[in-house]
């Protein structure tokens, strides 16, 4: 009886703590995603560093109420912790370098102690705000679009897209199309043949990602982890044969595709994605411009599709208590703004807004707040103006990966985004005027004073949109 009473007392105490935390503490889950090379790891690292040391955050209104910001153990014991300390050391050390990119879900809790404000502030006392940052690969986000597609539908769409890209796609796409042509989907399953098709399709996805394409589903083919070589990742798109007998190759590919959705995509949605309150989507728009009109159109179409998975809108108070979540705020950010002179940033933001018009309209209609801006999570360049052919060019100068410095002019972005989006929609092979160049700058050595986070561009405005109302 004593043990039972003690157990009841412990449960009552835990319940009291939980109720107290729910009433007096506020927790927001912030999802961070973006396609490969968009800069998710650097964004999270520099955002946290600048929220802890806020001297470079003038645009975060209400930051003066933060009396302390500190890292705490995350609430999810089965999710790896985001390696903030090592990533920050990589970016701010004496020989800085880019940290390794996102390969799996990770989490970090940043807690704020907020000073009381207002007439009732003295009675209420200090309050706490917990920001649970969830980092996940953008490739996994794309998989959510598969949930409502059958294997036949996905195969038909993928093969049609490969055919339409035949003039601009990497050679791996042609190699996979040739493999499909040589395959009889109605033949009995041959496991070596199935594995060869999956390897050829994966090679196509890897080449497509390197070429700047956005829609590279299934995403786990690019980041397989411990699932590499398993049957759940051994399928590929094939045309549906008629007749389609039981036990044939097509039927087995269909079964594995459905297993992929049931055992990989759906658990990710249930355990992580469906719990997000606010979301950041990072986009390497400059990289897409560099790769040409087809890559830009692929990014536009992909983002319009995946937004349907966000379930945007306001969360009612009772629904939030019962576990119903909807994404209330979505920030679309074009990264690497430091690769352009500041007089081009407005143009880059306008291109981003036009690129995401369909996606943002759908979210706004559902009741979510959306914003588009150009940012640099870590500023790696300085601006300068140099003479060139009798005129002055506004350029940026930074360190290259080998250590040398170089001045760079990416090209003049058009003031009217339609000059880019129209040829992209029309399937142009290249831009009608000069191509836009991209440069891989390395992080520059930093000399941070006490209270300063790493230098950035508009990271304070991004934080203001994401959490400013909570301060």
Steps between C-alpha positions, in 0.01 A plus 500: 500500500787734581658436162165556325445824692852614414441419132171692503675792664773497235245488221311787660818704523590428137148594393521820700831589339357427157191716562716780643728483200205506261349806673810710572757378245454518127651252255527556126630237258685661213567281197801579283527345157632567155635309208862394478758781529238753611686550830282343771785414736657846473160668542422316824849549641513874430139558605560339839834680545339837425203431726738425785726800428266764356728796422443442126121462527358857487204387293373264770245724668458418867841338535555722805254285698733199466690485826668169415520255212642155562503151352311228684454127447253443222163339578534212250743242637498286184598782260870586453605837636602765248878529536496875562830534683710320239325677211564838663864411557533410132363839391681719752832321556839632387471303173122506437328249273147400410359231731353178369145533367176352630460125450233413755257656746659682794370732769615777732316684778582867556326647804445867579429659835287806430465802727144587601337788313170683518268586788476141621865415440599549862231259614577236242877507534752379246384251240681251281482436129637173361598491134532139384687512168446193280744456213407258225616445140300669230520181298281334763250784472456422131396147592182632661367565148508122443241429767205553266662349190482138396802325357345515154442877528849569636662285232306667219585851627868419553548334162316785327725753673809308394377506142428873507847573640683287248678799344621655826524206743834346603608181315389286796138576407550362149673196647201427722255547215703251296488254790120534518469442125699178535283377790181295480290613802268200454783246536540311828699681769876467463669652805832590331304676228294691759818605681660615174195712416500655849872582472451658157207706626696611807789606277253709301367664817851583620593653165172693487562648844854600399356665189268719708174308472266521800257210454717197580259256661522263677723704728636206701669373184734798537541464878446128568690469828454158658235410238753482216452180303171406668199392290310811608754705299521254211233621262484734201236642263381268226218518244200288601470194276180347368442238616674540838522151657558431868864450592629707211766769531250787482286353779801458728613858429149615589508306829837651598382849409198461729727364775721808459202727559367296793827436686708807419289794381199460729702459825701812414179696450345366820802528730658824381337698224143502634616659829656813349354843590715722278713419201803633313554391139847589369553526124818537296339721236837622375605140440182434300561814292854382434377161375249655260126544430411131538646487852313816601169364368560170677551689827178699448293192426652298784435768763139538385452125549662451838321788670186286502672286766538792742131517593539878540263707710425616853482245779198537725577504874298185577637317196857572613427347841362189331804462278376656178778705339504730200792704374422860595795678343716404202816686406635449149861619491734532205841424647850618403393863459859593585598372153329810357553870559230649722347691209394161357335365814161660430500337156588160646215528751258596221608196298450277804153645565397452137647150495291402803184687405286184469634353824461821700150570371389156613652550845360853539154377405520231767576763764876464541735799510769476234805711420769496233841656550861475388746411775855389568520291816874566511637795307814388314566801274553875498368735232709707266470686170753448221539650151433267207487598131435862570233447766485421870392156618367435851666180612568288806837372616560192712724203569498203264522144641873494427562809714547761226277807479297583190263775388182370338218644289210255465311697235223757506169353613195639318266733688203314348495133613289409196810534286626187674183311584346530152784329310524244782131409464534492120781246517784721376835324479691803631444856612435746217772730631817446703517194724509545875810369669541340841809492719590274791640729767660364816426645845733786584700516825300685765592725789192509722471735795317397818125491444530468121377211292638423153437769232194446283252667266140535625516213744354740757201568273453127450498448878257789540253334263539159661490582873468878536131480592585264789733754662 
